[in-house]
Amino acid sequence: MNTGNPDLIRLIRTEIEKHGPVSFAWFMQQALYHPEHGYYSSGRCAIGRRGDYFTNVSVGPLFGQLLAAQFAEVWERLGKIDNFEIVEQGTHDGQFAHDALEWAQKCVPEFFEALRYRIVEPFPILQERQQRMLEAFREKVEWRDSLQPFVGVHFSNELLDAIPVRLISDGKEKFVGLDGDKFVFVERPVHGEWTFNQGALDWIDSVAANLQRGYVIAIDYGRSSDESQSNVQVRAQHRNLDSPFDQIGYADTTTHVLWQSIVERAQANGLRIAGFTDQHHFLTGIISTWPELLQGCSEDLTALSSHVPSAGGDLGIKRQLQTLLHPEMLGRAFQVLGLEKDSGAPRLAGFKFGRDPKSELGLTQ
Ligand SMILES: C[S@@+](CC[C@H](N)C(=O)[O-])C[C@H]1O[C@@H](n2cnc3c(N)ncnc32)[C@H](O)[C@@H]1O
């Protein structure tokens, strides 16, 4: 028996009964984003200790603080402009935005003054949650249903792995069909040209079309080239489930991001690679540039390196650091991709310990 939201299961079953097997991308779209019953769109998704899984953001405020320092460097690179936008997509409850804005306000007020925070959020229930979380920053934040032209930085953490994909390997595609009233995979040959991650490619097309000047920083877990087929991960209450047909609409479904294809598409759209490395090296680059970030903050980004740290440090911060950086925790699981347009800039702090991004990504040019 399939488990999950009965209304959603019925709706998917009816579609298959009427029209035959559906692509996995369509199935995943319903499971996560069906307007009423989807895991994300219904507001069911819960992240953190009491939820279904952890993310960098749920580890604690340090992640948002480190990224905010990186955004401040981008702002400097763009000439400290006063129409600088941080555009976030995949915002969940707004916790990352809160951590980043709070840090900027306290530690780099000049940057805080100049920035505008834009959240691209298609789901009303999530917009409401974000508005509650960001009440203290209501002057700074605006919500959008879709991307609009901007100068600044586009940020996402675990957005891309939640974009639906088709399951294709060795010339065959797995569709979702029915055996009695149970969902099963049905394989069919694929002919001609095909793309398994059209949603992710549409996303980078849209980001490239709207970014007028600045950077894209995307953090996710993935693979650099097409060495293995997409593997689907399904998680609920911190357990991996055996099948995407378990807990439909109640569980998170993700697949590894194929970075190489996204970068190739970005380049075709006029973006340049600014860096590609794992999270361990990325965050270490930021911390080593501004070690004082771990102790609090100084008045101004440019003065960060002269900040005198308080003695002792903070155990909470140590634990957060270990979780974010340790290779066996989140440090190697996640990669960070940086893309840029017309920034004319050398490497950002986060990419200073990264190796040659093109060879890491398996790109020839
Ligand atoms: C795995 S969660 C990541 C949440 C958060 N960034 C974190 O790290 O805790 C993925 C989020 O991406 C959102 N999402 C998916 N497609 C989106 C889109 N096209 N625009 C905006 N958000 C989207 C989902 O609603 C969900 O909140």
The ligand as an SDF file (V2000), in Angstrom:
LIG
                    3D

 27 29  0  0  0  0  0  0  0  0999 V2000
   14.8670   22.0370    1.0760 C   0  0  0  0  0  0  0  0  0  0  0  0
   13.9320   23.4880    1.2990 S   0  0  0  0  0  0  0  0  0  0  0  0
   15.2370   24.6030    1.7690 C   0  0  0  0  0  0  0  0  0  0  0  0
   14.8180   25.5820    2.8160 C   0  0  0  0  0  0  0  0  0  0  0  0
   15.8670   26.5760    3.3230 C   0  0  0  0  0  0  0  0  0  0  0  0
   16.5950   27.2480    2.2550 N   0  0  0  0  0  0  0  0  0  0  0  0
   16.8590   25.9290    4.2700 C   0  0  0  0  0  0  0  0  0  0  0  0
   18.0000   25.7410    3.8880 O   0  0  0  0  0  0  0  0  0  0  0  0
   16.4790   25.6290    5.4230 O   0  0  0  0  0  0  0  0  0  0  0  0
   13.5360   23.9480   -0.3640 C   0  0  0  0  0  0  0  0  0  0  0  0
   12.6310   25.1650   -0.4710 C   0  0  0  0  0  0  0  0  0  0  0  0
   12.6050   25.6080   -1.8440 O   0  0  0  0  0  0  0  0  0  0  0  0
   11.3150   26.1160   -2.1070 C   0  0  0  0  0  0  0  0  0  0  0  0
   11.1050   26.2580   -3.5530 N   0  0  0  0  0  0  0  0  0  0  0  0
   11.0340   25.2970   -4.4960 C   0  0  0  0  0  0  0  0  0  0  0  0
   10.8460   25.8290   -5.7270 N   0  0  0  0  0  0  0  0  0  0  0  0
   10.8070   27.1710   -5.5570 C   0  0  0  0  0  0  0  0  0  0  0  0
   10.6470   28.2730   -6.4510 C   0  0  0  0  0  0  0  0  0  0  0  0
   10.4800   28.0950   -7.7530 N   0  0  0  0  0  0  0  0  0  0  0  0
   10.6830   29.5250   -5.9320 N   0  0  0  0  0  0  0  0  0  0  0  0
   10.8670   29.7020   -4.6130 C   0  0  0  0  0  0  0  0  0  0  0  0
   11.0070   28.7090   -3.7220 N   0  0  0  0  0  0  0  0  0  0  0  0
   10.9660   27.4560   -4.1830 C   0  0  0  0  0  0  0  0  0  0  0  0
   10.4090   25.1250   -1.4020 C   0  0  0  0  0  0  0  0  0  0  0  0
    9.1180   25.6460   -1.1890 O   0  0  0  0  0  0  0  0  0  0  0  0
   11.1870   24.9220   -0.0940 C   0  0  0  0  0  0  0  0  0  0  0  0
   10.7880   25.8840    0.8560 O   0  0  0  0  0  0  0  0  0  0  0  0
  1  2  1  0
  2  3  1  0
  2 10  1  0
  3  4  1  0
  4  5  1  0
  5  6  1  0
  5  7  1  0
  7  8  2  0
  7  9  1  0
 10 11  1  0
 11 12  1  0
 11 26  1  0
 12 13  1  0
 13 14  1  0
 13 24  1  0
 14 15  1  0
 14 23  1  0
 15 16  2  0
 16 17  1  0
 17 18  1  0
 17 23  2  0
 18 19  1  0
 18 20  2  0
 20 21  1  0
 21 22  2  0
 22 23  1  0
 24 25  1  0
 24 26  1  0
 26 27  1  0
M  CHG  2   2   1   9  -1
M  END
$$$$
